């Protein structure tokens, strides 16, 4: 088992990053978190071994400075939307492909061997969406760095938790729309709790048998999109009428939503749902046990008591090396 050291957490100020940072600190890691604006990471400043650095991670010289003295690097950066492109749009290219390559090259220059890249379940260079293709290209960028890094690739399904932009979004929408036309209503997902994702990241950092491996990261249950919308609605006391719509109508709906400053859906998201977002194997690696949406979501959507404190106190410890 590897002893905690110093880790650079890129993308550490976001929803997933905040959970990962807290878990790493609890495990004894010293965590450096770069951000373009310090205000985005101020909620992490109370963690005792977090160092917040204002930096542009797309600048090689900034990456060199950030990696000084690091034992490992974790990349969590991801975007959901981009203007279209072939094989993927510019925002996907920059965040999902260019950045992993820059990180890998900076690791090589600075002698940092250990790197964890958080990708996405469904990443596929031949996938139907630009998002899926760009995520796969980012994985390849890390794998292809020479000399080879001690990489681990993690592929989470859709991530839920307090502050998520998934179930929280549905809960808000059903309050406004008692009738909901829903594209991809039958698409299947295997949602994973953000704290379980953080546990997998922390466990992989400590286990040598995670090196040069790719792991799916998912929850214990499989749900259609319509089922997830109904579940989120029930937590806020709503029973919406869900009207499944065909892909053509869903694409038109998404095209209109793309005109919003912060689009809730894009045509590329609709294409992603042509492939079920589920795993064929164990939901989590190393025998870790994922927690179902039913055990966690009612607390942060409906304010009902759950087993969260017990869940926190019963975290599994990594087994062996």
Steps between C-alpha positions, in 0.01 A plus 500: 500500500637838401546759774327837446714774354438806285246502218404756237122497457407662169131584488490484878270795562193350331224267618701177470829667585374632832403148611832358380698774676322440830557125476870537418555740789324255733739230378805714579584642157630854446290632211584781259199635308550738207220735395464794267314692771564444870138574586398172332706302751449706815266234644802267509727742686391362838642157421826486696735365233363670188711751307297710256700645212373745240623365167411421140548124467507529120832688524798256505708728722216517753472120502873473562472731799196316637664158471811594695533253787186302413474123540187461287261689273123459468309652208126550547441764233203444274240701308154395382452739209692627199427659167497216242812374330658197337580264664408726796451868570761748628390499866515119508834510321648744751368348824493128418789453255745790516508524880576130567781522244639812669476329840674188374782700345540707818513179707779374278697826525466517878553135586146441629411142408160451664195645326127432529277610214126515566331431168139387445305179468429455130824664382550364150705637212220384270214604731191680370573824686787746490517480880561124493756522221694781668507317834648195328760718327597646838553150637725420205699819558589381852573140394723609212741720699854359480667393715176347624339645811352306790150592385155397617189580298164528676172497308211617720135487403291810565592631846246607758529666838424819686561785257484283188368634170312180417229401750486854636425623149209259460366598843495864394347431161207296630401790723461713188364243254232252611518351150854418384589401143807283548751396238695183575236396753594134464879552509651313794738639762684360801537812719787507747524705821771765493637370831541154347692658212726674751557170679603329177744781418655484847522122491667494159764747619600256774492173303778392267265255327300792360793612284443484123143384554166641391205474739131570461348691792125457540220457748321177594178570310403555137223747417345648190514877468124513551532304825765739627282801418205345685724419798636855520147637465373283785762647734351847452139386510426503127351244262572631152351353185801382300449488124778306322585665170692354203858598427403740222281701734762474776761645263272794420433554870874489573576742216269754661653441843847558355400863449490554877808648674533179707334227294342213691522270200677488165467296185826330593346396833213343307748306283676376815176338612501267200735287713391384846722648772547176694784264581528132408707411806522587869377853568810591704850350505673323791178368651382847605126527554309782329204673661164521321323823418220400738739509798647844432284722279201548736723691742614770260190520281223429747659578834421154633745323735716234341788276596762753389673521838518123515625492144773749587606304807509165320730590213689198377875503534719399203596133502861409437719613213 
